[in-house]
Amino acid sequence: MTELPPTATARPLLLVDDDTTFVRVLARALGSRGFEVITATNFDEARALTRRHHPRYCVLDLKLGEENGLRLIPELHALVPDLRVLLLTGYASIATAVEAIKRGAHDYLAKPVDADAVVRALLDGDSNDIDEHELPDTPEAPLALRRLEWEHIQRVLTECDGNISETARRLGMHRRTLQRKLSKHPVRERPDRE
């Protein structure tokens, strides 16, 4: 848990991730871009720092050990109602993005991500007129079958609050098969070649 002294021009930001190397690098980069960065590696630290510092921004990882960052979003908003939350994840899916927006995240980025993309996502449209029901655009072209399967798995996993056994049961597949599918990186769509 890192705390920096407040400055008059700094923008207070809470960075919540359990990858200490990633936290150190991103905190330094965001600090050089005018943010007053405080860091947490778990839910308890995040709650305590939010109560103490009332940050304006939060960069939150989807997976914090065994915890799911989606659950933390409403709690942080209860503490600081106008908190702008950016959810980061290594396993991007439409279902997770939609769920993040529904729970109060203002934006959603897939890792790996650079500091400039984080800053753009945090500051883009930084006003109080954001529609909290705004959902990400759906793709116009049909998705590949493997990508559709990935999206469906992620949607059911989100509905089961990350419980692998329950997700496998609902999908009618063996738990090990589901774990194997989840251990692979998300299926990327190939850009159309013209």
Phi, psi and chi 1 to 4 in degrees:
 res  aa     phi    psi   chi1   chi2   chi3   chi4
   1 MET       -  121.1  176.6  162.7   57.9      -
   2 THR  -114.8  136.4  -55.1      -      -      -
   3 GLU  -127.9  136.6  -64.2 -176.7   39.2      -
   4 LEU  -115.3  149.2  -62.1  175.9      -      -
   5 PRO   -67.0  142.1   20.9  -28.6      -      -
   6 PRO   -68.9  148.5   22.1  -27.6      -      -
   7 THR  -125.7  161.5   62.4      -      -      -
   8 ALA   -66.3  -33.1      -      -      -      -
   9 THR  -100.5   -8.8   59.4      -      -      -
  10 ALA   -70.7  150.7      -      -      -      -
  11 ARG  -104.0  113.9  -63.4  174.1  -69.1 -135.0
  12 PRO   -67.1  129.4   19.8  -26.0      -      -
  13 LEU  -136.1  131.9  178.9  142.4      -      -
  14 LEU  -100.3  123.9  173.7   63.4      -      -
  15 LEU  -109.6  117.8  174.8   55.7      -      -
  16 VAL  -119.6  110.0 -173.5      -      -      -
  17 ASP  -160.6  145.0 -162.0  -48.8      -      -
  18 ASP   -93.2    1.6   57.4   -4.6      -      -
  19 ASP   -91.1  100.8  179.9  -18.3      -      -
  20 THR   -63.3  -35.3   55.7      -      -      -
  21 THR   -66.2  -46.7  -57.6      -      -      -
  22 PHE   -59.7  -43.9  175.9   76.6      -      -
  23 VAL   -61.2  -46.4  166.3      -      -      -
  24 ARG   -61.1  -45.9 -172.9  178.1   67.5 -111.2
  25 VAL   -68.0  -47.4  170.6      -      -      -
  26 LEU   -67.8  -38.4 -173.8   58.1      -      -
  27 ALA   -61.5  -42.9      -      -      -      -
  28 ARG   -63.8  -44.5 -173.4  178.4  -47.2  132.4
  29 ALA   -64.9  -42.6      -      -      -      -
  30 LEU   -70.1  -34.9  -68.2  173.2      -      -
  31 GLY   -61.5  -38.8      -      -      -      -
  32 SER   -72.5  -11.5   71.0      -      -      -
  33 ARG  -103.7   16.7  -73.2  163.5  174.3   80.5
  34 GLY    97.0    8.8      -      -      -      -
  35 PHE   -97.0  144.5  -71.2   91.1      -      -
  36 GLU   -93.6  102.0  173.4 -165.5  -27.0      -
  37 VAL   -95.7  128.7 -178.0      -      -      -
  38 ILE  -118.8  143.9   51.6  176.4      -      -
  39 THR  -122.1  149.5   63.5      -      -      -
  40 ALA  -139.9  150.7      -      -      -      -
  41 THR  -112.7   -2.2   57.9      -      -      -
  42 ASN  -154.1  174.6   59.6   53.2      -      -
  43 PHE   -59.7  -46.6  -82.9   29.4      -      -
  44 ASP   -61.1  -45.3  -68.3  -24.5      -      -
  45 GLU   -62.8  -41.7  -72.0  177.9   -3.8      -
  46 ALA   -61.2  -44.8      -      -      -      -
  47 ARG   -62.7  -47.0  -72.5 -177.6 -159.9  105.5
  48 ALA   -62.2  -44.5      -      -      -      -
  49 LEU   -68.5  -33.9  -71.8  170.7      -      -
  50 THR   -67.2  -42.3  -59.8      -      -      -
  51 ARG   -61.8  -42.2  -82.1 -173.3 -156.9   97.0
  52 ARG   -76.2  -41.1 -171.2  175.1  -44.2  133.9
  53 HIS  -108.1  -14.0  -64.2  -81.1      -      -
  54 HIS    44.8   62.6  -63.4  -82.1      -      -
  55 PRO   -65.4  155.6   24.6  -32.4      -      -
  56 ARG   -86.7  -28.0  173.6   75.1 -179.4   98.6
  57 TYR  -129.7  154.0  -55.0   96.1      -      -
  58 CYS  -143.3  131.2  177.2      -      -      -
  59 VAL  -110.4  116.1  177.5      -      -      -
  60 LEU  -123.6  129.9  173.4   64.3      -      -
  61 ASP   -81.0  144.1 -169.0   25.1      -      -
  62 LEU   -65.9  -42.9  178.1   65.4      -      -
  63 LYS  -108.2  116.4  -69.6  -69.4 -177.4 -167.8
  64 LEU  -118.1   86.1  -64.9  168.5      -      -
  65 GLY    65.3 -121.9      -      -      -      -
  66 GLU   -89.6   -6.4  -64.4  -62.4  -46.1      -
  67 GLU   -86.3  155.4  -63.9  -75.0  -13.0      -
  68 ASN  -109.4  119.4 -175.0  -34.5      -      -
  69 GLY   -58.9  -24.0      -      -      -      -
  70 LEU   -58.1  -35.3  -70.8  172.5      -      -
  71 ARG   -67.6  -26.2  -70.3 -169.7 -154.5  134.4
  72 LEU   -80.1  -25.2 -172.4   58.2      -      -
  73 ILE   -55.6  -52.9  -63.9  170.7      -      -
  74 PRO   -62.4  -34.1  -18.1   27.3      -      -
  75 GLU   -64.7  -41.9  -67.9 -177.5   45.7      -
  76 LEU   -66.9  -38.2  -64.9  179.1      -      -
  77 HIS   -66.7  -31.6  -84.2  -68.1      -      -
  78 ALA   -65.5  -32.7      -      -      -      -
  79 LEU   -81.2  -39.9  -62.7  169.1      -      -
  80 VAL  -135.8   92.0  179.7      -      -      -
  81 PRO   -56.7  -33.4  -24.8   34.0      -      -
  82 ASP   -96.0   18.6   62.4  -17.2      -      -
  83 LEU   -65.1  129.1 -179.4   67.8      -      -
  84 ARG   -93.2  115.4  -70.5 -176.6   61.9   90.2
  85 VAL  -105.6  129.1  177.7      -      -      -
  86 LEU  -111.9  118.4  169.6   63.3      -      -
  87 LEU   -93.6  131.5 -169.9   72.5      -      -
  88 LEU  -112.7  142.9  -59.9 -178.9      -      -
  89 THR  -151.7  151.0 -178.8      -      -      -
  90 GLY   -86.2  -10.9      -      -      -      -
  91 TYR  -125.6   79.5  -58.1   99.0      -      -
  92 ALA   -71.8  138.0      -      -      -      -
  93 SER  -151.6  153.8   76.6      -      -      -
  94 ILE   -62.1  -41.2  -66.4  170.9      -      -
  95 ALA   -60.8  -42.9      -      -      -      -
  96 THR   -67.9  -39.8  -52.3      -      -      -
  97 ALA   -62.2  -44.9      -      -      -      -
  98 VAL   -62.2  -44.6  169.2      -      -      -
  99 GLU   -63.9  -38.9 -173.0   62.6   25.6      -
 100 ALA   -62.0  -43.7      -      -      -      -
 101 ILE   -65.6  -42.0  -60.4  -60.3      -      -
 102 LYS   -60.9  -36.1  -76.6 -178.2  179.7  177.4
 103 ARG   -83.2   -4.9  -67.7 -170.2 -174.4 -150.7
 104 GLY   117.7    2.9      -      -      -      -
 105 ALA   -70.0  145.8      -      -      -      -
 106 HIS   -91.1  -22.6  -73.0   84.5      -      -
 107 ASP  -159.0  172.9 -148.7  -24.4      -      -
 108 TYR  -150.4  125.8  174.3   92.8      -      -
 109 LEU  -129.7  145.3  -67.6  176.6      -      -
 110 ALA   -91.0  138.9      -      -      -      -
 111 LYS   -78.2  152.1  -71.8  179.9  176.8  178.3
 112 PRO   -73.9  149.7   26.4  -31.6      -      -
 113 VAL  -138.4  146.7   65.3      -      -      -
 114 ASP  -102.9  165.8   64.9   29.8      -      -
 115 ALA   -61.7  -35.9      -      -      -      -
 116 ASP   -64.7  -39.6  -69.8  -30.5      -      -
 117 ALA   -65.0  -38.6      -      -      -      -
 118 VAL   -63.7  -46.1  169.8      -      -      -
 119 VAL   -61.9  -45.1  170.7      -      -      -
 120 ARG   -59.5  -44.1  -81.5 -168.4  -56.4  -85.4
 121 ALA   -66.0  -37.2      -      -      -      -
 122 LEU   -72.3  -37.9  -71.9  170.9      -      -
 123 LEU   -98.0  -16.2  -60.9 -179.7      -      -
 124 ASP   -61.2  121.6 -175.5   39.6      -      -
 125 GLY    65.1   32.6      -      -      -      -
 126 ASP   -68.8   82.8 -166.6    1.8      -      -
 127 SER  -150.4  172.6   68.0      -      -      -
 128 ASN   -87.1    2.7  -66.9  -30.3      -      -
 129 ASP   -95.1   23.4   60.6   -4.9      -      -
 130 ILE   -76.6  131.1  -61.7 -157.6      -      -
 131 ASP   -79.9  115.5 -179.8    9.7      -      -
 132 GLU   -69.4   -9.9   63.3 -174.3   45.1      -
 133 HIS   -99.8    7.8  -60.5  -67.9      -      -
 134 GLU   -67.2  125.2 -177.7  178.9  -55.4      -
 135 LEU  -110.0  154.2  -61.1  176.4      -      -
 136 PRO   -62.6  149.7  -11.2   17.7      -      -
 137 ASP   -65.7  143.1  -66.4  -27.5      -      -
 138 THR   -90.3  150.1   55.6      -      -      -
 139 PRO   -66.0  145.6   11.5  -16.2      -      -
 140 GLU   -78.0  -40.5  -68.0  178.1   20.9      -
 141 ALA   -80.1  148.1      -      -      -      -
 142 PRO   -63.2  144.8    4.5   -4.9      -      -
 143 LEU   -81.1  151.2  -63.4  174.4      -      -
 144 ALA   -65.0  153.6      -      -      -      -
 145 LEU   -57.4  -43.6 -175.1   58.1      -      -
 146 ARG   -64.4  -35.4  -71.2 -179.7   -3.7  161.0
 147 ARG   -70.3  -39.4 -178.5   63.6 -171.3 -159.6
 148 LEU   -60.3  -41.9  -76.5  171.8      -      -
 149 GLU   -61.3  -44.9  177.7 -171.0   42.0      -
 150 TRP   -59.7  -45.4  172.4  -99.9      -      -
 151 GLU   -62.1  -42.5  -63.7  -68.0  -18.5      -
 152 HIS   -64.1  -44.6 -179.2   63.9      -      -
 153 ILE   -59.1  -45.0  -71.4  170.7      -      -
 154 GLN   -64.7  -37.6  -69.0  -60.7  -45.3      -
 155 ARG   -64.2  -46.3 -177.7  179.4   55.6   76.3
 156 VAL   -67.4  -39.1  175.0      -      -      -
 157 LEU   -61.4  -39.7 -175.4   62.6      -      -
 158 THR   -65.1  -43.8  -60.3      -      -      -
 159 GLU   -61.1  -30.1  -70.9  171.4    1.2      -
 160 CYS   -93.0   14.6  -64.1      -      -      -
 161 ASP    52.3   38.9  -70.8  -33.7      -      -
 162 GLY    80.2    5.3      -      -      -      -
 163 ASN   -76.9  110.3 -176.5  -45.7      -      -
 164 ILE   -65.0  -44.0  -59.5  -70.0      -      -
 165 SER   -62.6  -45.9  -63.3      -      -      -
 166 GLU   -66.1  -39.1  177.0   63.0   15.9      -
 167 THR   -62.4  -45.6  -58.3      -      -      -
 168 ALA   -61.5  -41.0      -      -      -      -
 169 ARG   -61.7  -47.7 -172.7 -170.8   65.2   70.7
 170 ARG   -64.5  -32.9  -72.4 -173.1 -172.2 -177.7
 171 LEU   -83.6   -9.9  -68.3  171.1      -      -
 172 GLY    70.7   35.1      -      -      -      -
 173 MET  -130.5  162.4   67.8  173.4   63.2      -
 174 HIS   -69.4  145.2 -163.5  -82.0      -      -
 175 ARG   -57.2  -41.9 -173.2  177.1 -163.7  -82.5
 176 ARG   -65.3  -35.7  -75.8 -172.6  -60.9 -129.8
 177 THR   -64.0  -44.0  -57.9      -      -      -
 178 LEU   -63.1  -44.2  176.9   58.7      -      -
 179 GLN   -60.4  -39.6  -73.1  175.6  -46.0      -
 180 ARG   -63.6  -43.4 -171.4  176.2   68.3 -110.1
 181 LYS   -64.5  -38.9  -72.5  178.4 -178.9  -72.4
 182 LEU   -72.7  -26.2  -70.3  172.0      -      -
 183 SER   -74.2  -19.0   69.9      -      -      -
 184 LYS   -79.6  152.2  -63.6  177.3 -177.1  177.3
 185 HIS   -67.3  154.7  -68.7  -70.9      -      -
 186 PRO   -57.4  149.2  -10.4   15.0      -      -
 187 VAL   -69.7  125.9  177.2      -      -      -
 188 ARG   -94.6  142.7  -58.9 -134.1 -175.4 -110.8
 189 GLU   -85.3  137.4  -63.7  175.4   50.0      -
 190 ARG   -81.3  134.6  -66.6 -176.9 -175.9  151.3
 191 PRO   -67.8  145.3   19.0  -24.7      -      -
 192 ASP   -67.1  136.1  -67.5  -27.4      -      -
 193 ARG   -99.4  129.8  -68.9 -171.2  177.3  133.6
 194 GLU  -108.8      -  -62.9  179.5   11.6      -
